[in-house]
Amino acid sequence: MFGIRVLIYLLGIALVVWILFRLAKSPGIENKPKKKVGDMVSCARCGTYVPRDEAIQANDRFYCCDQHRDEDG
């Protein structure tokens, strides 16, 4: 009876160790590739930085939204 109890404890410990190794190997938030952002430009109205490909360009100036472009006129 003593041998079976030791065997069950060892199997339990092995299971916990196996689960911990699996969790350590799985890709977490830190291990995911980061999205690369291109050049950043500043909004001519409010100064907020936005990616160049998402910015609205008018008269050689960049804006973060249509409203700021229209207000700056």
C-alpha positions in Angstrom: 0.0 0.0 0.0 2.9 2.4 0.8 4.4 1.8 -2.7 1.2 2.8 -4.5 0.9 6.0 -2.4 4.4 7.0 -3.3 3.7 6.2 -7.0 0.6 8.4 -7.0 2.6 11.3 -5.4 5.4 11.0 -8.0 2.8 10.9 -10.8 1.2 14.0 -9.4 4.5 15.9 -9.1 5.4 14.8 -12.7 2.1 16.1 -13.9 2.6 19.5 -12.3 6.1 19.8 -13.7 4.9 18.8 -17.2 2.1 21.4 -17.0 4.5 24.1 -15.9 6.9 23.3 -18.7 4.1 23.4 -21.2 3.0 26.8 -19.9 6.5 28.2 -20.1 6.9 27.0 -23.7 3.5 28.4 -25.0 3.7 31.8 -26.7 2.5 34.5 -24.3 1.9 38.2 -24.9 5.6 38.9 -24.5 6.6 36.4 -27.1 4.3 37.5 -29.9 5.8 39.4 -32.7 5.2 43.1 -32.4 3.4 45.0 -35.1 5.8 47.3 -36.9 4.7 50.9 -37.3 6.0 53.0 -40.1 7.0 56.6 -39.9 5.1 58.7 -37.5 3.9 62.2 -38.3 2.4 64.9 -36.0 -1.1 66.3 -36.5 -0.8 70.0 -37.6 -3.8 70.9 -35.4 -3.4 69.0 -32.1 0.2 67.5 -32.3 -0.9 63.9 -31.8 1.4 61.5 -33.5 -0.2 59.1 -36.0 1.4 56.6 -38.5 2.0 58.3 -41.8 -0.1 55.8 -43.7 -3.1 56.5 -41.5 -2.7 60.3 -41.5 -4.7 62.6 -43.6 -2.6 64.9 -45.8 -3.6 68.3 -47.1 -1.4 71.1 -48.3 1.8 69.3 -47.3 0.5 69.0 -43.7 -0.7 65.9 -41.8 -3.8 65.6 -39.7 -5.1 62.9 -37.4 -8.7 63.2 -38.5 -11.0 65.0 -41.0 -12.3 67.3 -38.4 -8.8 68.7 -37.6 -8.1 69.1 -41.3 -11.3 71.0 -41.8 -10.8 73.2 -38.7 -7.3 74.2 -39.8 -8.6 75.1 -43.2 
